[in-house]
Amino acid sequence: MEASGLITTKRDPRDGRQRIIAPTAKARELQKAVRAYIDNQQKAMERQFDHRDLAAFDRVLAYFTTLNSDDPSQAGKESRS
C-alpha cells in the first residue's frame, strides 16, 4: 500500500520499534470514490427490490457466507428475522 501511495509510514518517536501508519490524500480520495460507488449500488438495489426481497437476500447471503466459512456446521443456525 505504501508503494501504491495509499499510506505513509514512519517510526514512532516514543517507541522506535513501532511504526505509525497513516492514509494519504490519495487513499482518502479513493475511500470517497469507493463509498460513493457502494452507496449508488445500495440505492439501485433499493429501487429494484422491496424490503422483503432485500431481507430474504440478506438471509441467503448470511447462510452462504456461513456455509463457506471456517465452521460450516453453523450454517442455518442464524436467527431468522
Legacy VTK file of the C-alpha trace (Angstrom):
# vtk DataFile Version 3.0
C-alpha trace
ASCII
DATASET POLYDATA
POINTS 81 float
0.000 0.000 0.000
2.899 2.299 0.670
4.344 1.615 -2.799
0.927 2.473 -4.256
0.923 5.806 -2.457
-2.022 4.938 -0.234
-0.241 5.067 3.131
2.777 6.649 4.731
4.776 5.040 7.491
7.205 6.494 9.977
8.837 5.337 13.160
7.040 6.163 16.364
9.240 8.732 18.131
8.205 7.308 21.519
8.945 3.697 20.589
11.304 3.112 17.678
10.105 -0.472 17.339
6.666 0.740 16.331
5.585 2.247 13.008
2.888 4.875 12.578
0.764 4.228 9.509
-1.409 6.974 8.042
-3.582 7.201 4.928
-2.502 9.639 2.220
-4.685 12.147 0.386
-4.790 9.624 -2.471
-6.209 6.994 -0.096
-8.809 9.398 1.267
-9.935 10.252 -2.269
-10.118 6.557 -3.132
-12.175 5.951 0.006
-14.640 8.661 -1.061
-14.961 7.123 -4.522
-15.490 3.630 -3.116
-18.046 4.897 -0.602
-19.950 6.699 -3.393
-19.884 3.537 -5.526
-21.230 1.403 -2.667
-23.926 3.984 -1.854
-25.016 4.053 -5.502
-25.159 0.260 -5.626
-27.245 0.175 -2.443
-29.671 2.775 -3.811
-30.019 0.824 -7.062
-30.840 -2.346 -5.094
-33.414 -0.471 -3.007
-35.071 0.934 -6.147
-35.290 -2.511 -7.726
-36.356 -4.641 -4.728
-38.680 -4.110 -1.790
-37.626 -4.576 1.831
-38.878 -8.193 1.934
-36.754 -9.143 -1.073
-33.717 -7.442 0.420
-34.285 -9.153 3.781
-34.502 -12.523 2.017
-31.311 -11.735 0.124
-29.576 -10.848 3.401
-30.611 -14.199 4.889
-29.407 -16.138 1.835
-26.122 -14.248 1.813
-25.609 -14.833 5.554
-26.283 -18.546 5.075
-23.921 -18.747 2.092
-21.200 -16.861 3.974
-21.502 -19.146 6.997
-21.641 -22.236 4.804
-18.332 -21.222 3.245
-16.686 -20.135 6.494
-14.230 -21.977 8.691
-17.174 -23.515 10.578
-19.829 -24.565 8.045
-21.594 -26.575 10.761
-23.112 -23.258 11.870
-24.940 -22.771 8.546
-28.662 -22.471 9.080
-28.315 -21.654 12.778
-28.582 -17.879 12.282
-31.643 -16.217 13.687
-34.414 -15.852 11.127
-35.805 -12.331 11.174
LINES 1 82
81 0 1 2 3 4 5 6 7 8 9 10 11 12 13 14 15 16 17 18 19 20 21 22 23 24 25 26 27 28 29 30 31 32 33 34 35 36 37 38 39 40 41 42 43 44 45 46 47 48 49 50 51 52 53 54 55 56 57 58 59 60 61 62 63 64 65 66 67 68 69 70 71 72 73 74 75 76 77 78 79 80
